[in-house]
């Protein structure tokens, strides 16, 4: 972490969010909408590929928007509306708005990204990103803001905010220790789409090579379902049934603990 001092005021500047260049695979999705036309080809590709990595690996609905005219809207409200347009307001979201209208950039967060990133961490990232953008380095500024997404868990995505942060940390640690790659989605499904279809969508998004296992806990129905390239073992099926009994009573933490304890014994 770095600190700097303003020579004129003597005040200590905001702590910077660590910035790491990450090599990611090329994405075939579109996540950057450069309506202001400020990004060159290389910067647009780098930001789009990284946003695509967050979309796939963190299951985060991500977007970068540059704009010259907010249409009289507040920057945060504009970013929020764009999230609703692009993703129907669903899931965990991270929208970075580069605002050339009033020059007040904004970050919109929802779902798992809302409580995984502290406000100070976002404010510090915006502080340093603004400096980079003012000197014309849009790529660095945007990437710094997108990397707030790396503060979110990799293995448990709580879109419904059913768990406390301490519980999320405990579940994430248990899932990280599993021999195979396991992800748990916590959802609040009020749509016409079945839980099975939603889980299949998330699974194909993250595990294109069918290499992982994914569970979905729906807090609306209290049910937990699983998706894997391999048939679930009889023991895991039994554990899943017991976990469903707990989940139906609203005991989500113990329900997921039963699953993670079993997976760590395999």
Buried (B, 14 or more C-beta within 10 A) or exposed (E): EEEEEEEEEEEEBBBBBEBEEEEBEEBEEEBBBBEBEBBEEEBBBBBBBBBBBBBBBBBBBBBBBBBEEBEEBEBBEBBBBBBBEBBEBBBBBBBBBBBBBEEEBBBBBBBBBBBBBEEEBBEBBBBBBBBBBEEEBBBBBBBBBBBBBBBBBBBBBBBBBBBEEEBBEBBBEBBEEBEEBBBBBBBBBEEEEEBEEBBBEBBEBBBEEEEBBBBBBBBEBBBBBBBBEEEBEEEBEEBBEBBBEBBEEEBBBEBBBBBBEBBEEE
